[in-house]
Amino acid sequence: MADAGRYGYQGRVSDSISSPDYWQERYDSGEDRWDKGSAAPPLLEYLRTERVGGDVLVPGCGAGHDVRALARQGARVVGLDFARGAIDRARGYPAVGSELYIQGDFFSLPPGMEDHFDWVFEHTCFCAIEPARRSAYVDSCARALRDGGQLLAIFYLDPRSSHEEGPPFGVTKDELDHCFGEKFILNSENVPTKAYPGREGCELVRFYKRKPGSALQKIFSEEPGKASYSRGLA
Ligand SMILES: C[S@@+](CC[C@H](N)C(=O)[O-])C[C@H]1O[C@@H](n2cnc3c(N)ncnc32)[C@H](O)[C@@H]1O
């Protein structure tokens, strides 16, 4: 909860947003304005000139539009979401390549997902979690990635939005530096020229590399004196 003190996350956060039931209700009732029926324009813009290959994890994948955009250009992509409705919706689309949808909690990575991925792609999961859990989110990204793995993220960077009510919860560049700086090196950032209508100027694309050894450091720092090399690295 150190983040809560520094950045003053005092506002009203629905108690339930950390539960899959909260999101399931939204899928059931159609209160799902985030689902635009197509991949994020900043991702498509990025993929026009860059490649995201190998094994890719998309946390909070929803209906999987971004998953399929990544799979279409040849990556093996796992879309992870803890709401059954999201996974059902994603599986309802025809397969386009090597994509897979798994129901699970990003904060408690399912077996085999630690130290495995070449890339994590973030879009509208970070802004959907309680701000006080942001450090835990960064830990999960670092754990999911293999050494040298990369994180491509579209953040909801909206200085007009405070943490008073959400989701979505906006973030500032300063907070991003604070959250990701310990485990990730920032390689580049840009404001995308393409966005869904209404999100113009509110997004920031960041490209990070995981710092070497950060998953191992995490194990040592968690259990001083009791660290076991096999735990979490198998
Ligand atoms: C705002 S929606 C965005 C979905 C998708 N990224 C999109 O843009 O269409 C947030 C998604 O994150 C999922 N989610 C929230 N917390 C999660 C967690 N701890 N583990 C896995 N999925 C989570 C929700 O179920 C929901 O589908």
The ligand as a Gaussian input file, in Angstrom:
#p B3LYP/6-31G(d) Opt

LIG

0 1
 C      -11.825000      -2.642000     -19.216000
 S      -11.778000      -4.326000     -19.619000
 C      -10.676000      -4.319000     -21.036000
 C      -10.722000      -5.566000     -21.869000
 C       -9.829000      -5.535000     -23.112000
 N       -8.451000      -5.299000     -22.764000
 C      -10.338000      -4.504000     -24.095000
 O       -9.724000      -3.429000     -24.222000
 O      -11.365000      -4.762000     -24.746000
 C      -10.748000      -4.991000     -18.338000
 C      -10.641000      -6.492000     -18.393000
 O       -9.670000      -6.893000     -17.434000
 C      -10.137000      -8.054000     -16.788000
 N       -9.424000      -8.136000     -15.497000
 C       -9.478000      -7.244000     -14.478000
 N       -8.691000      -7.642000     -13.462000
 C       -8.129000      -8.819000     -13.852000
 C       -7.235000      -9.726000     -13.242000
 N       -6.774000      -9.522000     -11.986000
 N       -6.838000     -10.827000     -13.921000
 C       -7.318000     -11.057000     -15.179000
 N       -8.198000     -10.243000     -15.811000
 C       -8.589000      -9.120000     -15.162000
 C      -11.640000      -7.868000     -16.701000
 O      -12.336000      -9.083000     -16.540000
 C      -11.929000      -7.211000     -18.044000
 O      -12.224000      -8.168000     -19.037000

